[in-house]
Amino acid sequence: MNAAALMTEFAWRFRYPGDLASVSHDDAARAIEIAARVLTDVSDAVPANCRMQ
């Protein structure tokens, strides 16, 4: 979850096009990897009978 905390900035800083802030390709790729890992971890924590099919 420590890595996921880095995603907080992505929730607001780069939300709207045309803002002055920009993200590097490497940072964007890292954020995508973290998000995928969080999704997997959360999905794995949900009991199988509660998952959407």
RAVENJO-V577325 format. One record per pair of residues at least 24 apart in sequence whose ideal C-beta (glycine too) atoms are under 6 Angstrom apart, sorted by the first residue. I is the first residue (numbers start at 1). J is the second residue. If there is no record, write none. Layout:
i->[I/I]
j->[J/J]
This chain:
i->[3/4/7]
j->[34/38/34]
